[in-house]
Amino acid sequence: MISETDIKHLKRCIELAKTALEKGDQPFGSVLVSKNGEVLFEDHNHIADGDYTQHPEFNIARWAGQNMTEADRADATVYTSGE
């Protein structure tokens, strides 16, 4: 079941995707949320320059790997928009 909290984070992903479009990029946005509901990291696509590793999901994974414990990563949720 999708909760109101899920909807809130998904709406933020859509806002980030709109930002990507405004910057000439493809419409993707992602948010990383801790098990306590804290937004830890958010980003949008940065691939317009041709670096296809700059999807927000990849940037979240890199950030989480450098800034979170394995246990915290396992308890976190990534929300992301689709095209």
N, C-alpha and C positions, 0 to 999 in steps of 0.2 A: 504494500500500500504506500502511496506517495503522501508524505506528510506536508503540513504547511511549511515546515522548515526546509524540506526538499524543494518545494516550489519557490521559496525565497531565494535559495542558492541557484536554482536553475534560471530564475529571472535575472540574477546578477550575471550569469554566463551569457545570456542573450544581450545584456547591456555591453559586456566586453566584446562580444561578436560584432555588435554595431560599431564599436570603437575601431575594431580592426577594419571593417568596411570603409569607414570614414578616412582611414589612413591608407586606403588602396590595397588592402589585404583581403584574404579569404575570411569569411565570417565564422570564426571559432573563438570561443572563450571558455576558460576553465577556472574552477575554484577548488582549493584544497581546504578541507574542514576537519578539525580535530574531533575526537570522540565527544568532547565537551561542547561542540558547536562553534568553536572559535575559528574564524577564517584565518588560515595561516599563510596562504599564498594565492594569488590570482594573476592571471595573465591572459593575453589574447594572441592570435597569430602574428608572427613577425617573419613571414616567409616571402614577402614581396620582393626581397632582394635576391631570391634564389636559394637561400639556405633552408632546405626543407626539414632540418632538424629543429627549427624554431617554432614548432607547434606548441601551444600552451601545455598540453599534456606531457610533452617531453620536458619542458622547463619545470613543471611541477615535480616530475620524477627526479630530475637533477637536484632541485632544491631540497626535496624531502630526503634524498640520499645523503646530502651534506649537513642537514640541519635537524634531523629527527632520528630517534632511535628506531631500531627494527620493530619493537613493540608498538611504538607510537604510530609508525607507518601502517602497521597491520590494523590499527583501530581507526585510522583516518578514512575519509571518504573524498573521492574526487568527483566533482560534478563537471559536466562539459556539455556544450551546445553542439548541435550538428548543423550542417549547412542548411 
